Amino acid sequence: MQLFIEQQNIAYLERLLATEALSEKSRHLLEEQLLVARRRLAALASVRGGLKSGAQLVRERAFPRATPKIASEFQRQFEAAAMPLLLIDPGPGLHIVDANRVYGQTTMVAPGKVAGEKLFNVFPDNPGDPFADGVANVLDSLRIVAETGQPHAMAVQRYDVRTPAGTFVERYWQPTNSPVLDENGNIIFILNRPIDVTARFPHGAPWSQPQPDATLVPA
């Protein structure tokens, strides 16, 4: 569904750019939106095959079938952590393995309900933000972890959160993604730790993009 929506957005932007009666400012804005939309589409398409890694990816979980709990000591520390933690299967679809209680509270999801779901189905880009790039940037970071076997700290990222009612609220995060290795050094999971830094940006981030002219917003 997300792929279809993104394809429709790209087609719409391309139609607008084909219009001759555009100011230089409006044309530049639409071109930026189109670049972001194409990057989001490429990111979503690449999720199908999972993350490519030089290291062997070994997974305890195979979706959608039920699977055993992760190692008991790791599971205990994971659930007891005072910081939000999300465990991701790096295989095809990038499914959520588990989320701890703090993560659920921070992102307004029920851990038991999102386990086994595809990561970007649960956390899509905000469709109301034409410059949303959270999906593409998180995927880039996860790919770096899979390829290097090393943690990757992302820059502060705007990634709006969907409420249980289906609306999106503006959020800014400082995420770190880290590999979870087995005893042989193979990646079995990727651990996502997002720190909510929204309070630093009460008026939005200073790099926020301008909104398009009202005349260019579809009815």
NORZIRA-V504174 format. One record per run of one state. SS is the DSSP state (alpha for helix, beta for strand, coil for the rest). FROM is the first residue (numbers start at 1). LEN is the number of residues. Records with the same first field share a line. If there is no record, write none. Layout:
BEGIN
SS = FROM-LEN  FROM-LEN
END
This chain:
BEGIN
coil = 1-1  18-6  48-9  58-14  81-5  89-6  100-1  108-3  115-3  123-11  149-3  154-3  159-2  163-5  170-2  182-5  197-1  201-13  217-3
alpha = 2-16  24-24  72-9  101-7  111-4  119-4  134-15  198-3  214-3
beta = 57-1  86-3  95-5  118-1  152-2  157-2  161-2  168-2  172-10  187-10
END
